[in-house]
Amino acid sequence: ISMIGALPFVLAGTIPSYVDAVFETVSGFTTTGASILSGDAIDRMYKSVEFWRCFTHWGGGMGILVFMIAILPRTDGYSMYLMKAESPGPTVGKFVPKVQDTAKILYLIYMGFTLTEIVLLKICGLPLFDAMTLTFSSVGTGGFSISSAGIMPYSIPAQVVIIVFMTICGTNFAVYYALTRRRFKEAIRCEEAKWYLIAMFGSAALIAWNVHGAGLVKSPFLAFHHALFTVSSIMTTTGFATLDFNTWPAFSKALLFVLTLIGACAGSTGGGFKYSRLIILLRRVRNELDFSIHPKCIKQVYMDGRRVESTTVKGVLTYLVIYTAIFLLSFLLISLDGKDFETNMSAIAATINNVGPGLGLVGPAGNFGSYSDFSKLVMTFDMLAGRLEFIPVLVLLRRSTWRS
């Protein structure tokens, strides 16, 4: 799909290089938002190409494969594998017995959020085209915009609407299904969503304090607003920016980098390691520490009041090993281009976690265009692997898979 989706950029003359066009398209469908385009190139883009560029986020947000499952006349054993590939996180919960019905419910919720945000942005005074393209990028947690200025020209009420929907779409969609079925206790019991929101508002408060204290934003209210927008954008792996956070103090940039690695919730449109995995991993570590003190104790990992299966815990540990190995290898490979440590490290973090902008030369005011074609292909692989949770991509690369 990405190979074909790159053609509009090439045919319109927006991106002459096919490698660059594939990078941009994969970035769109994986909801990464990393771009090789300069600000001038974005401003000169045809409206039709702008629409397509942002629409790739919406199509990739809930997953094109999930959409295909929803409209298929029948389901079979492969449907669950497709759902796992397109539903990030340790587990894929089925809301209803049939996977096809689950996919339909996901898309109904997704389209409901899309239409609601478009209406609210129109109420905030945005033109319909702007409202639609920004909605595609924020609901899909992608980050492409139709202007080199990004989100900066829009009013604070419009930015607040975008914050709300980035946050909503970075949360596990199972929570919204529970709410629609009036299973309020089940929705409230979601520990991942709680820690996700605590981390978001806590990090925003710390960054606002740091940025305001450094004198970069005079108003405490505006400092918190810009901090919350940036934190929600990074945590949900959207990648929008109201300010160039490259100019922020070291503490704020370091915290944003950590949030880049963690990402959003499982079962959301966001990327990253996921809060559910982090919670499971930390509780597993706690149990190991308890076991070292009390060797006879037997403890299980619990989440949302339920025991986490040992296969899920092993899956999280396996994911961490694969994630770390690909991260470090990719970092070494793109370092051949000779760019600085901060730029290379954040470029891999931004692409493998599907965030978009990084730090240094790939910050909000920069782009990925200066990297070599080889490095762009490495990061294209990272975007695909990160979006599909690594294992499906690695399985496809194994020779035994094709032999069988």
C-alpha positions, 0 to 999 in steps of 0.5 A: 500500500505504501509503495503505491501510496507514494505515487501521488507525491512523485507524480505531482512533483512534490517529492521527486525521489521515490525513496523520499516519497516512500519514506513520507508515505510509510510515515503517514500510514504508520502514523509517525509524522516524520517528514523529509519535506522542508517548510517551503515544500509543504507550503507549495504543496497542492491541496489534493496532495495535502489532503492525501498526505494527512489522510494516510494518517487517518487510514493508518490510525485504526489500521487498514487491515482492521478496516478490511476485516470489518468489511469482509463477508466472512472471518477465518483464523487469519483475522485474529492475526491481522487484528494483532498486527494492527492493534498495538499492545501486549494483548488484543481483547475482543469486545464481542465474540466475532473478530469482524464485529470487534473491528466494526465497533472499533471503526464506529468509535473511530469515525465518531471521534473524527466527525466530532473533532471536525465539528468542534474545529469548525466551531473554533473558526477553522476552514473545513479543509483545515478542520478535516486535515488536522482531524485526520492527523490528530485522531490518527495520532500522526502529526502531518500538517498543511502548513510549515507553521504547523499548529502555531497559527491556530487559536488556543481553543482549537489547540485545546480541542486537538489536545483533547482528541490526541489524548482520547485517541492515545487511550485504549479504545476498549475503555470507550467500548466499556463506556458505550455499554455502560460498564463504568466500573470496567472503564474506571478499573483500567490502570493503564489509562490512569497512569497514562493520564497521571504521567501526562499531566504530571510531565506537563506540570514539570515542563511548564515549571521548567520552561516558565522558570527559564523565562522562555514563556512569561505567562504561567498559563501559556507555559502550562498550555504549551507544555500540555500540548507538547506532552500530549502530542509526544505521549500519543505519538502525534508529533504536533508542536505549538513551539519549537521544544528544541529551544527548551531547557535540557530537563524538558527535552530529556523528559520528552525523550523518555515520554517518546520511548514509552508512547501511548496506551495499548489498543490505541492509535498511538505507538511506542512501548506502551504503558501496559507493557511498562506496568507489566515490566515494572511489576515483574521486576518488583516480583523478582526483587521480592523473590530475591529477599523471600525465595519461597514466595510466589507472586503473580503479575496483576493488572486491572484486578486480573492475573496477567498470563505468563505468556503475556509477561514473556511476550513483554520481555521478548518485545523489550529485547527485540525493541532494544536490539533494533533501536541500537542497530538502527542508531549505529547504521544511521550514525554512518551519515556523520550527524550528531549524537542527539539528532541520531538518537532522537531520530531513531526514537521518533521513527521506531516509536512512530512519534515523528519529530525528534531533537536536534536537526530532526526537531519540530523546525527541522526534517529528515531530508538531510539523511542519506537514502540508506538511512531513510530506508533504515528508518522506514523499516523502523517505522513499519516494524514499530507500528506492527510491533516488530514480530510480524515484520521479523517473521516475514524476513525469516527464510523458514517463513517463505519455505513453509 
